[in-house]
Amino acid sequence: GYCGLPKGYTDSSKNKQNPGPCNNCNEGTQTNWLRVTQQGVGASGNKKGAEIPWIEIAPCSDEDMQKKKEAEMAAKRAEIEANVKKAIQERERQVAEKAL
């Protein structure tokens, strides 16, 4: 299973009977609201415990995902280029030592 905010969630969404499609798999019929609580006595003195707000990072837009991929690729490319440069310098140093 998956626990998370439904796709297209807004504060007014929590008043609906069915939460809507799953943000993970897009399933719409087998979704339920759940309440996260902390064990113990709640603020109102009830034995159920205090409700804890659900916090979730919002999914990235396609544009943001593309920017993230490009940044990861640029960082990887820079790392590879630095490793190649270092290897070439090491090789040149070894060749220079052998020539002496």
PyMOL CGO cylinders between C-alpha atoms (Angstrom):
from pymol import cmd
from pymol.cgo import CYLINDER

trace = [
    CYLINDER, 0.00, 0.00, 0.00, 0.83, 3.67, -0.16, 0.3, 1, 1, 1, 1, 1, 1,
    CYLINDER, 0.83, 3.67, -0.16, 0.00, 6.47, 2.28, 0.3, 1, 1, 1, 1, 1, 1,
    CYLINDER, 0.00, 6.47, 2.28, 0.05, 10.01, 1.01, 0.3, 1, 1, 1, 1, 1, 1,
    CYLINDER, 0.05, 10.01, 1.01, -2.02, 12.95, -0.09, 0.3, 1, 1, 1, 1, 1, 1,
    CYLINDER, -2.02, 12.95, -0.09, -4.46, 12.25, -2.93, 0.3, 1, 1, 1, 1, 1, 1,
    CYLINDER, -4.46, 12.25, -2.93, -3.83, 13.69, -6.38, 0.3, 1, 1, 1, 1, 1, 1,
    CYLINDER, -3.83, 13.69, -6.38, -4.98, 17.32, -6.61, 0.3, 1, 1, 1, 1, 1, 1,
    CYLINDER, -4.98, 17.32, -6.61, -5.47, 17.64, -2.83, 0.3, 1, 1, 1, 1, 1, 1,
    CYLINDER, -5.47, 17.64, -2.83, -6.72, 20.91, -1.35, 0.3, 1, 1, 1, 1, 1, 1,
    CYLINDER, -6.72, 20.91, -1.35, -7.98, 21.69, 2.16, 0.3, 1, 1, 1, 1, 1, 1,
    CYLINDER, -7.98, 21.69, 2.16, -11.56, 21.45, 0.90, 0.3, 1, 1, 1, 1, 1, 1,
    CYLINDER, -11.56, 21.45, 0.90, -10.84, 17.91, -0.37, 0.3, 1, 1, 1, 1, 1, 1,
    CYLINDER, -10.84, 17.91, -0.37, -10.85, 16.50, 3.16, 0.3, 1, 1, 1, 1, 1, 1,
    CYLINDER, -10.85, 16.50, 3.16, -14.62, 17.14, 3.40, 0.3, 1, 1, 1, 1, 1, 1,
    CYLINDER, -14.62, 17.14, 3.40, -15.30, 14.68, 0.56, 0.3, 1, 1, 1, 1, 1, 1,
    CYLINDER, -15.30, 14.68, 0.56, -16.30, 11.10, 1.34, 0.3, 1, 1, 1, 1, 1, 1,
    CYLINDER, -16.30, 11.10, 1.34, -13.80, 9.58, -1.14, 0.3, 1, 1, 1, 1, 1, 1,
    CYLINDER, -13.80, 9.58, -1.14, -10.35, 11.19, -1.15, 0.3, 1, 1, 1, 1, 1, 1,
    CYLINDER, -10.35, 11.19, -1.15, -9.95, 10.78, -4.91, 0.3, 1, 1, 1, 1, 1, 1,
    CYLINDER, -9.95, 10.78, -4.91, -7.22, 9.15, -6.99, 0.3, 1, 1, 1, 1, 1, 1,
    CYLINDER, -7.22, 9.15, -6.99, -4.00, 7.99, -5.36, 0.3, 1, 1, 1, 1, 1, 1,
    CYLINDER, -4.00, 7.99, -5.36, -1.05, 10.28, -6.01, 0.3, 1, 1, 1, 1, 1, 1,
    CYLINDER, -1.05, 10.28, -6.01, 1.20, 7.23, -6.38, 0.3, 1, 1, 1, 1, 1, 1,
    CYLINDER, 1.20, 7.23, -6.38, -0.73, 4.83, -8.66, 0.3, 1, 1, 1, 1, 1, 1,
    CYLINDER, -0.73, 4.83, -8.66, -3.77, 6.88, -9.78, 0.3, 1, 1, 1, 1, 1, 1,
    CYLINDER, -3.77, 6.88, -9.78, -6.18, 4.25, -8.33, 0.3, 1, 1, 1, 1, 1, 1,
    CYLINDER, -6.18, 4.25, -8.33, -9.46, 5.94, -7.45, 0.3, 1, 1, 1, 1, 1, 1,
    CYLINDER, -9.46, 5.94, -7.45, -11.73, 3.29, -5.97, 0.3, 1, 1, 1, 1, 1, 1,
    CYLINDER, -11.73, 3.29, -5.97, -9.58, 1.74, -3.24, 0.3, 1, 1, 1, 1, 1, 1,
    CYLINDER, -9.58, 1.74, -3.24, -8.56, 4.88, -1.38, 0.3, 1, 1, 1, 1, 1, 1,
    CYLINDER, -8.56, 4.88, -1.38, -9.42, 5.89, 2.18, 0.3, 1, 1, 1, 1, 1, 1,
    CYLINDER, -9.42, 5.89, 2.18, -8.79, 8.81, 4.48, 0.3, 1, 1, 1, 1, 1, 1,
    CYLINDER, -8.79, 8.81, 4.48, -6.57, 8.02, 7.43, 0.3, 1, 1, 1, 1, 1, 1,
    CYLINDER, -6.57, 8.02, 7.43, -5.86, 9.92, 10.61, 0.3, 1, 1, 1, 1, 1, 1,
    CYLINDER, -5.86, 9.92, 10.61, -2.36, 9.91, 12.08, 0.3, 1, 1, 1, 1, 1, 1,
    CYLINDER, -2.36, 9.91, 12.08, -2.42, 10.17, 15.86, 0.3, 1, 1, 1, 1, 1, 1,
    CYLINDER, -2.42, 10.17, 15.86, 0.13, 10.17, 18.63, 0.3, 1, 1, 1, 1, 1, 1,
    CYLINDER, 0.13, 10.17, 18.63, -0.39, 7.58, 21.34, 0.3, 1, 1, 1, 1, 1, 1,
    CYLINDER, -0.39, 7.58, 21.34, -1.50, 9.03, 24.67, 0.3, 1, 1, 1, 1, 1, 1,
    CYLINDER, -1.50, 9.03, 24.67, -4.01, 11.56, 25.85, 0.3, 1, 1, 1, 1, 1, 1,
    CYLINDER, -4.01, 11.56, 25.85, -5.01, 14.26, 23.39, 0.3, 1, 1, 1, 1, 1, 1,
    CYLINDER, -5.01, 14.26, 23.39, -5.35, 17.99, 24.04, 0.3, 1, 1, 1, 1, 1, 1,
    CYLINDER, -5.35, 17.99, 24.04, -9.08, 17.64, 24.71, 0.3, 1, 1, 1, 1, 1, 1,
    CYLINDER, -9.08, 17.64, 24.71, -8.45, 14.91, 27.30, 0.3, 1, 1, 1, 1, 1, 1,
    CYLINDER, -8.45, 14.91, 27.30, -9.60, 12.04, 25.07, 0.3, 1, 1, 1, 1, 1, 1,
    CYLINDER, -9.60, 12.04, 25.07, -7.73, 8.74, 25.25, 0.3, 1, 1, 1, 1, 1, 1,
    CYLINDER, -7.73, 8.74, 25.25, -7.24, 8.49, 21.48, 0.3, 1, 1, 1, 1, 1, 1,
    CYLINDER, -7.24, 8.49, 21.48, -4.27, 10.81, 21.39, 0.3, 1, 1, 1, 1, 1, 1,
    CYLINDER, -4.27, 10.81, 21.39, -3.41, 13.96, 19.51, 0.3, 1, 1, 1, 1, 1, 1,
    CYLINDER, -3.41, 13.96, 19.51, -3.86, 14.16, 15.77, 0.3, 1, 1, 1, 1, 1, 1,
    CYLINDER, -3.86, 14.16, 15.77, -0.59, 14.75, 13.92, 0.3, 1, 1, 1, 1, 1, 1,
    CYLINDER, -0.59, 14.75, 13.92, -0.66, 16.74, 10.65, 0.3, 1, 1, 1, 1, 1, 1,
    CYLINDER, -0.66, 16.74, 10.65, 0.38, 14.84, 7.53, 0.3, 1, 1, 1, 1, 1, 1,
    CYLINDER, 0.38, 14.84, 7.53, 3.33, 16.52, 5.84, 0.3, 1, 1, 1, 1, 1, 1,
    CYLINDER, 3.33, 16.52, 5.84, 4.38, 15.49, 2.36, 0.3, 1, 1, 1, 1, 1, 1,
    CYLINDER, 4.38, 15.49, 2.36, 6.61, 17.01, -0.29, 0.3, 1, 1, 1, 1, 1, 1,
    CYLINDER, 6.61, 17.01, -0.29, 4.53, 18.02, -3.28, 0.3, 1, 1, 1, 1, 1, 1,
    CYLINDER, 4.53, 18.02, -3.28, 5.29, 16.13, -6.51, 0.3, 1, 1, 1, 1, 1, 1,
    CYLINDER, 5.29, 16.13, -6.51, 7.49, 17.96, -9.01, 0.3, 1, 1, 1, 1, 1, 1,
    CYLINDER, 7.49, 17.96, -9.01, 6.10, 19.30, -12.26, 0.3, 1, 1, 1, 1, 1, 1,
    CYLINDER, 6.10, 19.30, -12.26, 7.44, 17.84, -15.51, 0.3, 1, 1, 1, 1, 1, 1,
    CYLINDER, 7.44, 17.84, -15.51, 9.49, 21.01, -16.00, 0.3, 1, 1, 1, 1, 1, 1,
    CYLINDER, 9.49, 21.01, -16.00, 11.01, 20.77, -12.51, 0.3, 1, 1, 1, 1, 1, 1,
    CYLINDER, 11.01, 20.77, -12.51, 11.78, 17.07, -13.03, 0.3, 1, 1, 1, 1, 1, 1,
    CYLINDER, 11.78, 17.07, -13.03, 13.55, 17.90, -16.31, 0.3, 1, 1, 1, 1, 1, 1,
    CYLINDER, 13.55, 17.90, -16.31, 15.60, 20.64, -14.60, 0.3, 1, 1, 1, 1, 1, 1,
    CYLINDER, 15.60, 20.64, -14.60, 16.50, 18.24, -11.80, 0.3, 1, 1, 1, 1, 1, 1,
    CYLINDER, 16.50, 18.24, -11.80, 17.61, 15.57, -14.30, 0.3, 1, 1, 1, 1, 1, 1,
    CYLINDER, 17.61, 15.57, -14.30, 19.68, 18.10, -16.23, 0.3, 1, 1, 1, 1, 1, 1,
    CYLINDER, 19.68, 18.10, -16.23, 21.36, 19.31, -13.02, 0.3, 1, 1, 1, 1, 1, 1,
    CYLINDER, 21.36, 19.31, -13.02, 22.15, 15.72, -11.98, 0.3, 1, 1, 1, 1, 1, 1,
    CYLINDER, 22.15, 15.72, -11.98, 23.58, 14.96, -15.42, 0.3, 1, 1, 1, 1, 1, 1,
    CYLINDER, 23.58, 14.96, -15.42, 25.69, 18.15, -15.39, 0.3, 1, 1, 1, 1, 1, 1,
    CYLINDER, 25.69, 18.15, -15.39, 27.08, 17.25, -11.95, 0.3, 1, 1, 1, 1, 1, 1,
    CYLINDER, 27.08, 17.25, -11.95, 27.83, 13.71, -13.10, 0.3, 1, 1, 1, 1, 1, 1,
    CYLINDER, 27.83, 13.71, -13.10, 29.49, 15.00, -16.28, 0.3, 1, 1, 1, 1, 1, 1,
    CYLINDER, 29.49, 15.00, -16.28, 31.65, 17.41, -14.25, 0.3, 1, 1, 1, 1, 1, 1,
    CYLINDER, 31.65, 17.41, -14.25, 32.66, 14.59, -11.90, 0.3, 1, 1, 1, 1, 1, 1,
    CYLINDER, 32.66, 14.59, -11.90, 33.64, 12.33, -14.81, 0.3, 1, 1, 1, 1, 1, 1,
    CYLINDER, 33.64, 12.33, -14.81, 35.57, 15.12, -16.53, 0.3, 1, 1, 1, 1, 1, 1,
    CYLINDER, 35.57, 15.12, -16.53, 37.46, 15.85, -13.28, 0.3, 1, 1, 1, 1, 1, 1,
    CYLINDER, 37.46, 15.85, -13.28, 38.30, 12.15, -12.86, 0.3, 1, 1, 1, 1, 1, 1,
    CYLINDER, 38.30, 12.15, -12.86, 39.52, 11.89, -16.46, 0.3, 1, 1, 1, 1, 1, 1,
    CYLINDER, 39.52, 11.89, -16.46, 41.64, 15.04, -16.07, 0.3, 1, 1, 1, 1, 1, 1,
    CYLINDER, 41.64, 15.04, -16.07, 43.14, 13.65, -12.86, 0.3, 1, 1, 1, 1, 1, 1,
    CYLINDER, 43.14, 13.65, -12.86, 43.87, 10.29, -14.52, 0.3, 1, 1, 1, 1, 1, 1,
    CYLINDER, 43.87, 10.29, -14.52, 45.56, 11.99, -17.50, 0.3, 1, 1, 1, 1, 1, 1,
    CYLINDER, 45.56, 11.99, -17.50, 47.71, 14.11, -15.18, 0.3, 1, 1, 1, 1, 1, 1,
    CYLINDER, 47.71, 14.11, -15.18, 48.67, 11.01, -13.17, 0.3, 1, 1, 1, 1, 1, 1,
    CYLINDER, 48.67, 11.01, -13.17, 49.54, 9.15, -16.36, 0.3, 1, 1, 1, 1, 1, 1,
    CYLINDER, 49.54, 9.15, -16.36, 51.64, 12.07, -17.63, 0.3, 1, 1, 1, 1, 1, 1,
    CYLINDER, 51.64, 12.07, -17.63, 53.45, 12.21, -14.26, 0.3, 1, 1, 1, 1, 1, 1,
    CYLINDER, 53.45, 12.21, -14.26, 54.23, 8.48, -14.46, 0.3, 1, 1, 1, 1, 1, 1,
    CYLINDER, 54.23, 8.48, -14.46, 55.52, 8.82, -18.02, 0.3, 1, 1, 1, 1, 1, 1,
    CYLINDER, 55.52, 8.82, -18.02, 57.71, 11.78, -17.00, 0.3, 1, 1, 1, 1, 1, 1,
    CYLINDER, 57.71, 11.78, -17.00, 59.15, 9.81, -14.07, 0.3, 1, 1, 1, 1, 1, 1,
    CYLINDER, 59.15, 9.81, -14.07, 60.02, 6.88, -16.34, 0.3, 1, 1, 1, 1, 1, 1,
    CYLINDER, 60.02, 6.88, -16.34, 61.77, 9.21, -18.78, 0.3, 1, 1, 1, 1, 1, 1,
    CYLINDER, 61.77, 9.21, -18.78, 64.15, 10.39, -16.05, 0.3, 1, 1, 1, 1, 1, 1,
]
cmd.load_cgo(trace, "trace")
